[in-house]
Amino acid sequence: KIFRAFPPTKDRHLQWLIRVESAMSSSWVETGIFEFVQLAKFDLHLFDPQMLLFAIFFWNRETRAFEFPCGFVCPTLLDIATITGLAPIEDRFYLDAFEEEISIKETSISWDKKTYLAFINAHIGKLGTPVLTSEHIAFLMYWLFSCVFCTPSLQVPKYYYILAQALHLKKKICLSKLLLASLYHCLDEASESLFRESGPRNLSGPLWLLQLWLNAILEKKLSLTSSFAPVCELEGAHLTTLTPRKCSINNFAKYIDAILSFGQFNEDLAPFIRTSLIGPSWLRQNNQVWKMAPDSIEIWFGFLSWDVIISGMRQKDVRIYPYQPQLFARQFGLCQMKPLPLRRKESIDADICVEKGNYEEVLDFILRPDK
């Protein structure tokens, strides 16, 4: 089995999601995750293995980009904002950035459940009862683990507790950068696995995001259509309906031809700067850099600024990547004659040791190399 970890079917958790949402929707809005959680009500579990595999063939682990005939192309923070509703601002999440303010021992979360369903049944409250802190944190852990980062495990692990607790406490966390770094990591691993003698197996991570992004850029070329109109005003909800249902090995050649036809960059590769965009209110009508409102400057600064993004919930899983939007300027409706990194190569590729977990020192070294 090549793709091991994709979000579960919505029927498995829909009842729990609706229950928790009825009590916590205002909290989710304040935290900035309300729209993102709505995606779990749609068919995120559907994917086209041929479409994902062909894209992985074009992934370059050095540039962290898909190298199409027309140049570098890759999901950006603008794409993530449009698909998920996550803004590119707020605090960076990494190990030790947030403390355990609610002791894990004081919660009634059960850690011995061996399956998703057992975990849900153990923590969903009875009809008519209030949603308590333990249930909300348990739901957020399940959602992060199974529907967002898609970790290859049969049970919900404890190492998502700090992030779930921070979201419960309405901490302002930039989930979009954490999600993008996680996508980079899983694409690196998937690309490397293509060259193993055994071939790619047990691929995990937020590949559902890659599927939705591919649906967006290939919608016109492959004539992807759907008769279903989701009630959620989010591009990601619409894109879930475009995933091809009929998978065939013959589709692989068709998908390769579609990518090779991008000899010149065109609007298909920048699908989210159109005026008819649906999505969160702060992005609608402000998704074009030449027409942004004054109160959108901070958002666009987040989209277009070089940064360091970090993935991983455990020390051994931590990866640090550069976010280099200048490589993908055309996807923002901009242009750049020579897309080079904003930092010297020796600064980006420096041998950095994070075994002691001093991430503040690492970030300071990378972001301010001349200090």
MOGIVEN-V954085 format. One record per backbone hydrogen bond with DSSP energy under -0.5 kcal/mol. NH is the residue of the N-H (numbers start at 1). CO is the residue of the C=O. If there is no record, write none. Layout:
NH & CO
NH & CO
This chain:
4 & 2
4 & 203
5 & 203
6 & 4
12 & 9
13 & 9
13 & 10
14 & 10
17 & 13
18 & 14
19 & 15
20 & 16
21 & 17
22 & 18
23 & 19
23 & 20
24 & 20
25 & 21
28 & 24
29 & 25
30 & 26
31 & 27
32 & 28
33 & 28
34 & 28
37 & 33
38 & 34
39 & 35
39 & 36
40 & 37
41 & 38
42 & 39
44 & 42
46 & 43
49 & 47
52 & 48
53 & 49
54 & 50
55 & 51
56 & 52
57 & 53
58 & 54
58 & 55
59 & 56
60 & 65
61 & 59
64 & 60
65 & 60
66 & 73
67 & 58
67 & 65
68 & 66
68 & 71
70 & 262
71 & 68
73 & 66
80 & 76
81 & 77
82 & 78
83 & 79
84 & 80
85 & 80
85 & 81
86 & 80
91 & 172
94 & 92
97 & 94
101 & 99
103 & 101
106 & 103
107 & 103
107 & 104
119 & 115
120 & 116
121 & 117
122 & 118
123 & 119
123 & 120
124 & 120
129 & 126
132 & 130
136 & 132
137 & 133
138 & 134
139 & 135
140 & 136
141 & 137
142 & 138
143 & 139
144 & 140
145 & 141
146 & 142
147 & 142
147 & 143
148 & 143
149 & 144
151 & 145
153 & 151
160 & 157
161 & 158
164 & 160
165 & 161
166 & 162
167 & 163
168 & 164
169 & 165
170 & 167
171 & 166
173 & 171
174 & 91
175 & 173
176 & 87
178 & 174
179 & 175
180 & 176
181 & 177
182 & 178
183 & 179
184 & 180
185 & 181
186 & 182
187 & 183
188 & 184
189 & 185
190 & 186
191 & 187
192 & 188
193 & 189
194 & 190
194 & 191
195 & 192
196 & 193
199 & 196
202 & 1
203 & 2
205 & 150
207 & 205
209 & 206
210 & 206
211 & 207
212 & 208
213 & 209
214 & 210
215 & 211
216 & 212
217 & 213
218 & 214
219 & 215
222 & 218
223 & 220
224 & 219
230 & 228
234 & 232
235 & 82
235 & 278
236 & 82
236 & 83
237 & 234
238 & 234
239 & 235
240 & 236
241 & 237
241 & 238
242 & 239
243 & 240
247 & 245
251 & 248
252 & 249
254 & 250
255 & 251
256 & 252
257 & 253
258 & 254
259 & 255
260 & 256
261 & 257
262 & 259
263 & 261
269 & 266
270 & 267
273 & 270
277 & 274
283 & 280
284 & 280
286 & 283
289 & 332
291 & 288
292 & 289
296 & 293
297 & 294
300 & 296
301 & 297
302 & 298
303 & 299
304 & 300
305 & 301
307 & 323
309 & 321
311 & 319
317 & 314
318 & 314
318 & 315
319 & 311
321 & 309
323 & 307
324 & 322
325 & 323
327 & 324
328 & 325
329 & 326
331 & 328
332 & 329
333 & 330
334 & 329
340 & 338
347 & 344
348 & 344
349 & 345
352 & 350
354 & 352
357 & 354
359 & 357
362 & 358
363 & 359
364 & 360
365 & 361
366 & 362
367 & 363
368 & 364
369 & 366
371 & 368
